[in-house]
Amino acid sequence: MNNSTATRIAHLFYDAARQRFDAIVEFFTPGLAHPLCIPVTLELSINTPHPQLARALYNEARRRGIDKW
């Protein structure tokens, strides 16, 4: 899946009680009719800068299964 054309964080919310981010990361790639959706949970501060949060979500999604496709 190294040839993915786009990545998008579809749903993202911060769970203040558990101090974590829950997200759905979508990978769009040629040949798939629908995006590949990977649920991700990260324990990060709400003050995490956006670029760092986006990178962490992407890396966790890849770790959880995108590289298996």
C-alpha positions as CSV (number, residue, x, y, z in Angstrom):
1,M,0.0,0.0,0.0
2,N,3.0,2.3,-0.5
3,N,1.3,3.8,-3.5
4,S,-1.7,5.4,-1.6
5,T,-2.7,8.6,-3.3
6,A,-4.4,10.3,-0.3
7,T,-4.9,10.0,3.4
8,R,-7.7,11.6,5.4
9,I,-8.6,11.7,9.1
10,A,-12.4,11.0,8.6
11,H,-13.6,11.3,12.2
12,L,-11.5,12.7,15.1
13,F,-12.5,13.4,18.7
14,Y,-10.8,14.0,22.0
15,D,-12.0,11.9,24.9
16,A,-11.2,14.2,27.9
17,A,-12.1,11.6,30.5
18,R,-9.5,9.2,29.1
19,Q,-7.1,11.9,27.7
20,R,-6.9,10.3,24.3
21,F,-7.7,10.9,20.6
22,D,-10.0,8.5,18.8
23,A,-9.9,8.7,15.0
24,I,-10.7,6.9,11.7
25,V,-7.9,7.2,9.2
26,E,-8.9,6.6,5.6
27,F,-6.5,5.6,2.9
28,F,-7.5,6.2,-0.7
29,T,-5.6,4.3,-3.4
30,P,-6.1,3.3,-7.0
31,G,-7.9,0.0,-7.5
32,L,-10.0,0.1,-4.3
33,A,-13.7,1.0,-4.8
34,H,-13.9,2.4,-1.2
35,P,-11.2,3.9,1.1
36,L,-9.5,1.6,3.6
37,C,-10.6,2.7,7.1
38,I,-8.5,2.1,10.1
39,P,-9.6,3.0,13.6
40,V,-6.9,4.6,15.8
41,T,-6.6,5.5,19.4
42,L,-3.7,7.6,20.8
43,E,-3.0,8.9,24.2
44,L,-1.8,12.4,23.6
45,S,-2.2,15.8,25.1
46,I,-4.9,18.0,23.7
47,N,-2.2,20.6,23.3
48,T,-0.4,18.4,20.7
49,P,0.4,20.5,17.6
50,H,-1.7,19.5,14.5
51,P,1.2,18.4,12.3
52,Q,2.5,16.1,15.1
53,L,-1.0,14.7,15.7
54,A,-1.6,14.0,12.0
55,R,1.8,12.3,11.8
56,A,1.1,10.2,14.9
57,L,-2.4,9.1,13.6
58,Y,-1.0,8.2,10.2
59,N,1.9,6.2,11.7
60,E,-0.4,4.4,14.1
61,A,-2.8,3.5,11.3
62,R,0.1,2.1,9.3
63,R,1.3,0.1,12.3
64,R,-2.2,-1.3,12.8
65,G,-2.6,-2.7,9.4
66,I,-2.2,-0.5,6.3
67,D,1.2,-2.1,5.6
68,K,-0.5,-5.6,5.5
69,W,-2.6,-4.6,2.4
